[in-house]
């Protein structure tokens, strides 16, 4: 087995994902890397925070299927999970939350805990239950929210975040609008390519949900 095949086999093994998620969170918590990412409003909102949420998503996907199903049932289904994701992610996009994370260590700790546990993990539990239409609806809502928030940051006549300059605020808004447009175009291309190809892209990124093997009763 060559190196590429070994890497692919390692990636397709969900047991490794929880360890990978923990490594990502620990790396982002390193003082040097944390200071580097939080020095810019763009990298703070569009690099550090999405990586924290992605760590929660990947770590949850690495849990055994029975445990994921139990968490899904205890959470009340897909709708409460999606609402939890939207509320947690939207809160940390607010200027006041950004200022608090930079000024208060407890707020910074809350950010590092809530984004993986209350944004990424619920999304992973709900995502596996969604069909193509529900996933497309959720994706377009996220993209539209990002575009609107980016436009507000660009159009604001005053500095809305005390920890960053107005120029950094404008740059962050510009990046948000650009990422939203790219995300929408990517989804549109995947949709036009057909549900089968779009499903292959999703499976390559998140891992396919394989049904349990069917066992036939043995004759007595």
VEXMITOR-814831 format. One record per residue (C-alpha): residue number from 0; y, z negated, x negated; residue in one letter. Coordinates in Angstrom, 2 decimals, always signed. Layout:
<rs>
<r num="NUM" y="Y" z="Z" x="X" residuo="a"/>
...
</rs>
This chain:
<rs>
<r num="0" y="+0.00" z="+0.00" x="+0.00" residuo="x"/>
<r num="1" y="+3.33" z="+1.08" x="-1.52" residuo="x"/>
<r num="2" y="+6.47" z="-1.02" x="-1.56" residuo="x"/>
<r num="3" y="+8.06" z="+0.67" x="+1.46" residuo="x"/>
<r num="4" y="+4.93" z="+0.06" x="+3.54" residuo="x"/>
<r num="5" y="+4.84" z="-3.59" x="+2.49" residuo="x"/>
<r num="6" y="+8.50" z="-4.06" x="+3.42" residuo="x"/>
<r num="7" y="+7.90" z="-2.39" x="+6.79" residuo="x"/>
<r num="8" y="+4.84" z="-4.55" x="+7.46" residuo="x"/>
<r num="9" y="+6.84" z="-7.68" x="+6.55" residuo="x"/>
<r num="10" y="+9.68" z="-6.66" x="+8.88" residuo="x"/>
<r num="11" y="+7.33" z="-5.98" x="+11.79" residuo="x"/>
<r num="12" y="+5.80" z="-9.44" x="+11.46" residuo="x"/>
<r num="13" y="+7.85" z="-11.63" x="+13.86" residuo="x"/>
<r num="14" y="+6.83" z="-14.79" x="+12.01" residuo="x"/>
<r num="15" y="+9.18" z="-13.86" x="+9.19" residuo="x"/>
<r num="16" y="+12.21" z="-13.46" x="+11.43" residuo="x"/>
<r num="17" y="+12.87" z="-17.14" x="+12.02" residuo="x"/>
<r num="18" y="+12.91" z="-17.76" x="+8.26" residuo="x"/>
<r num="19" y="+15.23" z="-14.78" x="+7.79" residuo="x"/>
<r num="20" y="+17.59" z="-16.12" x="+10.46" residuo="x"/>
<r num="21" y="+17.76" z="-19.51" x="+8.74" residuo="x"/>
<r num="22" y="+18.51" z="-17.85" x="+5.40" residuo="x"/>
<r num="23" y="+21.35" z="-15.85" x="+6.96" residuo="x"/>
<r num="24" y="+22.96" z="-18.98" x="+8.45" residuo="x"/>
<r num="25" y="+22.62" z="-20.91" x="+5.19" residuo="x"/>
<r num="26" y="+24.16" z="-18.05" x="+3.21" residuo="x"/>
<r num="27" y="+27.08" z="-17.80" x="+5.62" residuo="x"/>
<r num="28" y="+27.61" z="-21.56" x="+5.31" residuo="x"/>
<r num="29" y="+28.03" z="-21.38" x="+1.52" residuo="x"/>
<r num="30" y="+31.63" z="-22.45" x="+0.76" residuo="x"/>
<r num="31" y="+32.43" z="-19.39" x="-1.37" residuo="x"/>
<r num="32" y="+31.13" z="-16.85" x="+1.13" residuo="x"/>
<r num="33" y="+32.58" z="-18.75" x="+4.07" residuo="x"/>
<r num="34" y="+36.02" z="-18.84" x="+2.46" residuo="x"/>
<r num="35" y="+35.78" z="-15.14" x="+1.61" residuo="x"/>
<r num="36" y="+34.92" z="-14.08" x="+5.14" residuo="x"/>
<r num="37" y="+37.40" z="-16.41" x="+6.81" residuo="x"/>
<r num="38" y="+40.27" z="-15.30" x="+4.57" residuo="x"/>
<r num="39" y="+40.63" z="-12.20" x="+6.73" residuo="x"/>
<r num="40" y="+40.86" z="-12.19" x="+10.50" residuo="x"/>
<r num="41" y="+38.85" z="-8.97" x="+10.65" residuo="x"/>
<r num="42" y="+35.93" z="-10.24" x="+8.57" residuo="x"/>
<r num="43" y="+36.05" z="-13.62" x="+10.32" residuo="x"/>
<r num="44" y="+35.70" z="-12.12" x="+13.80" residuo="x"/>
<r num="45" y="+33.75" z="-8.94" x="+13.07" residuo="x"/>
<r num="46" y="+31.45" z="-9.93" x="+10.20" residuo="x"/>
<r num="47" y="+30.82" z="-13.68" x="+10.10" residuo="x"/>
<r num="48" y="+30.62" z="-14.33" x="+13.84" residuo="x"/>
<r num="49" y="+28.37" z="-11.35" x="+14.69" residuo="x"/>
<r num="50" y="+26.06" z="-12.28" x="+11.81" residuo="x"/>
<r num="51" y="+25.75" z="-15.83" x="+13.16" residuo="x"/>
<r num="52" y="+24.90" z="-14.50" x="+16.62" residuo="x"/>
<r num="53" y="+22.48" z="-11.99" x="+15.10" residuo="x"/>
<r num="54" y="+20.74" z="-14.81" x="+13.26" residuo="x"/>
<r num="55" y="+20.11" z="-16.55" x="+16.57" residuo="x"/>
<r num="56" y="+18.84" z="-13.31" x="+18.08" residuo="x"/>
<r num="57" y="+16.45" z="-12.60" x="+15.21" residuo="x"/>
<r num="58" y="+15.25" z="-16.18" x="+15.00" residuo="x"/>
<r num="59" y="+14.44" z="-16.26" x="+18.71" residuo="x"/>
<r num="60" y="+12.56" z="-12.97" x="+18.49" residuo="x"/>
<r num="61" y="+10.41" z="-14.59" x="+15.83" residuo="x"/>
<r num="62" y="+9.20" z="-17.33" x="+18.17" residuo="x"/>
<r num="63" y="+5.74" z="-17.00" x="+19.73" residuo="x"/>
<r num="64" y="+5.73" z="-15.07" x="+22.99" residuo="x"/>
<r num="65" y="+4.52" z="-18.10" x="+24.97" residuo="x"/>
<r num="66" y="+7.43" z="-20.20" x="+23.72" residuo="x"/>
<r num="67" y="+9.93" z="-17.45" x="+24.52" residuo="x"/>
<r num="68" y="+8.54" z="-17.15" x="+28.03" residuo="x"/>
<r num="69" y="+8.81" z="-20.90" x="+28.52" residuo="x"/>
<r num="70" y="+12.42" z="-20.96" x="+27.32" residuo="x"/>
<r num="71" y="+13.19" z="-18.03" x="+29.61" residuo="x"/>
<r num="72" y="+11.79" z="-19.85" x="+32.65" residuo="x"/>
<r num="73" y="+13.55" z="-23.10" x="+31.77" residuo="x"/>
<r num="74" y="+16.86" z="-21.25" x="+31.45" residuo="x"/>
<r num="75" y="+16.66" z="-19.88" x="+34.97" residuo="x"/>
<r num="76" y="+16.23" z="-16.20" x="+34.22" residuo="x"/>
<r num="77" y="+18.22" z="-13.38" x="+32.66" residuo="x"/>
<r num="78" y="+21.53" z="-13.86" x="+34.49" residuo="x"/>
<r num="79" y="+22.26" z="-17.43" x="+33.26" residuo="x"/>
<r num="80" y="+21.26" z="-16.39" x="+29.74" residuo="x"/>
<r num="81" y="+23.61" z="-13.41" x="+29.72" residuo="x"/>
<r num="82" y="+26.45" z="-15.53" x="+31.13" residuo="x"/>
<r num="83" y="+25.86" z="-18.10" x="+28.41" residuo="x"/>
<r num="84" y="+26.04" z="-15.37" x="+25.77" residuo="x"/>
<r num="85" y="+29.24" z="-13.92" x="+27.19" residuo="x"/>
<r num="86" y="+30.98" z="-17.29" x="+27.47" residuo="x"/>
<r num="87" y="+30.02" z="-18.45" x="+23.97" residuo="x"/>
<r num="88" y="+30.96" z="-15.19" x="+22.28" residuo="x"/>
<r num="89" y="+34.19" z="-14.78" x="+24.25" residuo="x"/>
<r num="90" y="+35.35" z="-18.30" x="+23.43" residuo="x"/>
<r num="91" y="+35.21" z="-17.73" x="+19.68" residuo="x"/>
<r num="92" y="+37.27" z="-14.56" x="+20.05" residuo="x"/>
<r num="93" y="+40.22" z="-16.61" x="+21.30" residuo="x"/>
<r num="94" y="+43.05" z="-17.25" x="+18.81" residuo="x"/>
<r num="95" y="+42.99" z="-20.97" x="+19.55" residuo="x"/>
<r num="96" y="+39.28" z="-21.15" x="+18.69" residuo="x"/>
<r num="97" y="+39.88" z="-19.30" x="+15.42" residuo="x"/>
<r num="98" y="+42.63" z="-21.73" x="+14.45" residuo="x"/>
<r num="99" y="+40.45" z="-24.71" x="+15.33" residuo="x"/>
<r num="100" y="+37.52" z="-23.38" x="+13.26" residuo="x"/>
<r num="101" y="+39.78" z="-23.05" x="+10.21" residuo="x"/>
<r num="102" y="+41.56" z="-26.37" x="+10.60" residuo="x"/>
<r num="103" y="+38.86" z="-28.71" x="+11.95" residuo="x"/>
<r num="104" y="+35.47" z="-29.11" x="+10.20" residuo="x"/>
<r num="105" y="+33.88" z="-30.21" x="+13.48" residuo="x"/>
<r num="106" y="+35.06" z="-27.03" x="+15.18" residuo="x"/>
<r num="107" y="+33.66" z="-25.03" x="+12.27" residuo="x"/>
<r num="108" y="+30.33" z="-26.81" x="+12.68" residuo="x"/>
<r num="109" y="+30.41" z="-26.09" x="+16.41" residuo="x"/>
<r num="110" y="+30.97" z="-22.41" x="+15.67" residuo="x"/>
<r num="111" y="+28.01" z="-22.26" x="+13.27" residuo="x"/>
<r num="112" y="+25.80" z="-23.99" x="+15.84" residuo="x"/>
<r num="113" y="+26.95" z="-22.38" x="+19.08" residuo="x"/>
<r num="114" y="+26.97" z="-18.73" x="+18.06" residuo="x"/>
<r num="115" y="+23.28" z="-18.66" x="+17.04" residuo="x"/>
<r num="116" y="+22.07" z="-21.03" x="+19.77" residuo="x"/>
<r num="117" y="+24.34" z="-20.15" x="+22.70" residuo="x"/>
<r num="118" y="+25.11" z="-16.48" x="+22.01" residuo="x"/>
<r num="119" y="+22.31" z="-14.88" x="+19.97" residuo="x"/>
<r num="120" y="+19.30" z="-16.83" x="+21.23" residuo="x"/>
<r num="121" y="+20.01" z="-16.41" x="+24.98" residuo="x"/>
<r num="122" y="+20.63" z="-12.71" x="+24.47" residuo="x"/>
<r num="123" y="+17.26" z="-12.33" x="+22.75" residuo="x"/>
<r num="124" y="+15.48" z="-14.08" x="+25.61" residuo="x"/>
<r num="125" y="+17.19" z="-11.92" x="+28.24" residuo="x"/>
<r num="126" y="+17.08" z="-8.64" x="+26.32" residuo="x"/>
<r num="127" y="+13.30" z="-8.38" x="+26.35" residuo="x"/>
<r num="128" y="+13.33" z="-8.56" x="+30.16" residuo="x"/>
<r num="129" y="+15.98" z="-5.89" x="+30.66" residuo="x"/>
<r num="130" y="+15.26" z="-2.28" x="+31.43" residuo="x"/>
<r num="131" y="+17.33" z="+0.66" x="+30.14" residuo="x"/>
<r num="132" y="+19.86" z="+0.45" x="+32.99" residuo="x"/>
<r num="133" y="+20.48" z="-3.27" x="+32.56" residuo="x"/>
<r num="134" y="+20.77" z="-2.91" x="+28.79" residuo="x"/>
<r num="135" y="+23.22" z="-0.05" x="+29.19" residuo="x"/>
<r num="136" y="+25.29" z="-2.05" x="+31.69" residuo="x"/>
<r num="137" y="+25.43" z="-5.05" x="+29.35" residuo="x"/>
<r num="138" y="+26.26" z="-2.88" x="+26.34" residuo="x"/>
<r num="139" y="+29.12" z="-1.08" x="+28.10" residuo="x"/>
<r num="140" y="+30.56" z="-4.41" x="+29.24" residuo="x"/>
<r num="141" y="+30.51" z="-5.76" x="+25.70" residuo="x"/>
<r num="142" y="+32.10" z="-2.59" x="+24.35" residuo="x"/>
<r num="143" y="+34.83" z="-2.57" x="+27.00" residuo="x"/>
<r num="144" y="+35.62" z="-6.25" x="+26.43" residuo="x"/>
<r num="145" y="+35.90" z="-5.64" x="+22.69" residuo="x"/>
<r num="146" y="+38.20" z="-2.66" x="+23.23" residuo="x"/>
<r num="147" y="+40.48" z="-4.56" x="+25.62" residuo="x"/>
<r num="148" y="+40.70" z="-7.58" x="+23.33" residuo="x"/>
<r num="149" y="+41.44" z="-5.33" x="+20.35" residuo="x"/>
<r num="150" y="+44.21" z="-3.58" x="+22.26" residuo="x"/>
<r num="151" y="+45.73" z="-6.95" x="+23.21" residuo="x"/>
<r num="152" y="+45.74" z="-8.03" x="+19.56" residuo="x"/>
<r num="153" y="+47.43" z="-4.77" x="+18.58" residuo="x"/>
<r num="154" y="+49.99" z="-4.84" x="+21.38" residuo="x"/>
<r num="155" y="+50.92" z="-8.52" x="+21.15" residuo="x"/>
<r num="156" y="+54.63" z="-8.76" x="+20.18" residuo="x"/>
<r num="157" y="+54.14" z="-12.11" x="+18.43" residuo="x"/>
<r num="158" y="+51.51" z="-13.67" x="+16.22" residuo="x"/>
<r num="159" y="+48.89" z="-15.21" x="+18.47" residuo="x"/>
<r num="160" y="+46.79" z="-16.82" x="+15.73" residuo="x"/>
<r num="161" y="+48.64" z="-19.30" x="+13.54" residuo="x"/>
<r num="162" y="+46.14" z="-18.99" x="+10.68" residuo="x"/>
<r num="163" y="+46.65" z="-15.26" x="+10.13" residuo="x"/>
<r num="164" y="+49.63" z="-12.96" x="+9.69" residuo="x"/>
<r num="165" y="+50.71" z="-10.50" x="+12.35" residuo="x"/>
<r num="166" y="+49.55" z="-7.63" x="+10.14" residuo="x"/>
<r num="167" y="+46.05" z="-9.17" x="+9.92" residuo="x"/>
<r num="168" y="+46.08" z="-9.54" x="+13.70" residuo="x"/>
<r num="169" y="+46.94" z="-5.86" x="+14.12" residuo="x"/>
<r num="170" y="+44.25" z="-4.80" x="+11.66" residuo="x"/>
<r num="171" y="+41.64" z="-6.89" x="+13.47" residuo="x"/>
<r num="172" y="+42.61" z="-5.31" x="+16.79" residuo="x"/>
<r num="173" y="+42.39" z="-1.86" x="+15.26" residuo="x"/>
<r num="174" y="+38.92" z="-2.57" x="+13.93" residuo="x"/>
<r num="175" y="+37.84" z="-3.88" x="+17.34" residuo="x"/>
<r num="176" y="+38.97" z="-0.72" x="+19.10" residuo="x"/>
<r num="177" y="+37.28" z="+1.44" x="+16.47" residuo="x"/>
<r num="178" y="+34.00" z="-0.49" x="+16.70" residuo="x"/>
<r num="179" y="+34.13" z="-0.34" x="+20.50" residuo="x"/>
<r num="180" y="+34.58" z="+3.45" x="+20.43" residuo="x"/>
<r num="181" y="+31.77" z="+3.85" x="+17.90" residuo="x"/>
<r num="182" y="+29.51" z="+1.61" x="+19.95" residuo="x"/>
<r num="183" y="+30.19" z="+3.55" x="+23.12" residuo="x"/>
<r num="184" y="+29.61" z="+6.90" x="+21.43" residuo="x"/>
<r num="185" y="+26.37" z="+5.61" x="+19.88" residuo="x"/>
<r num="186" y="+25.12" z="+4.43" x="+23.26" residuo="x"/>
<r num="187" y="+26.14" z="+7.74" x="+24.85" residuo="x"/>
<r num="188" y="+24.26" z="+9.74" x="+22.22" residuo="x"/>
<r num="189" y="+21.17" z="+7.56" x="+22.66" residuo="x"/>
<r num="190" y="+21.36" z="+7.98" x="+26.44" residuo="x"/>
<r num="191" y="+21.74" z="+11.75" x="+26.18" residuo="x"/>
<r num="192" y="+18.83" z="+11.92" x="+23.74" residuo="x"/>
<r num="193" y="+16.58" z="+10.54" x="+26.45" residuo="x"/>
<r num="194" y="+15.11" z="+7.14" x="+27.29" residuo="x"/>
<r num="195" y="+12.12" z="+7.64" x="+24.99" residuo="x"/>
<r num="196" y="+14.21" z="+8.19" x="+21.87" residuo="x"/>
<r num="197" y="+16.59" z="+5.38" x="+22.85" residuo="x"/>
<r num="198" y="+13.60" z="+3.05" x="+23.28" residuo="x"/>
<r num="199" y="+12.36" z="+4.01" x="+19.82" residuo="x"/>
<r num="200" y="+15.74" z="+3.09" x="+18.33" residuo="x"/>
<r num="201" y="+15.74" z="-0.28" x="+20.10" residuo="x"/>
<r num="202" y="+12.14" z="-0.99" x="+19.06" residuo="x"/>
<r num="203" y="+12.94" z="-0.18" x="+15.43" residuo="x"/>
<r num="204" y="+15.86" z="-2.64" x="+15.48" residuo="x"/>
<r num="205" y="+14.37" z="-5.48" x="+17.51" residuo="x"/>
<r num="206" y="+10.63" z="-4.93" x="+17.47" residuo="x"/>
<r num="207" y="+8.61" z="-3.61" x="+20.39" residuo="x"/>
<r num="208" y="+7.29" z="-5.88" x="+23.07" residuo="x"/>
<r num="209" y="+3.54" z="-5.25" x="+22.93" residuo="x"/>
<r num="210" y="+1.46" z="-6.21" x="+25.97" residuo="x"/>
<r num="211" y="-1.48" z="-8.52" x="+25.41" residuo="x"/>
<r num="212" y="-4.81" z="-6.76" x="+24.77" residuo="x"/>
<r num="213" y="-7.00" z="-6.15" x="+27.80" residuo="x"/>
<r num="214" y="-10.40" z="-7.77" x="+27.56" residuo="x"/>
<r num="215" y="-13.29" z="-6.70" x="+29.77" residuo="x"/>
<r num="216" y="-15.64" z="-9.30" x="+31.20" residuo="x"/>
<r num="217" y="-18.90" z="-9.54" x="+29.36" residuo="x"/>
<r num="218" y="-22.09" z="-9.02" x="+31.38" residuo="x"/>
<r num="219" y="-24.19" z="-12.10" x="+31.86" residuo="x"/>
</rs>
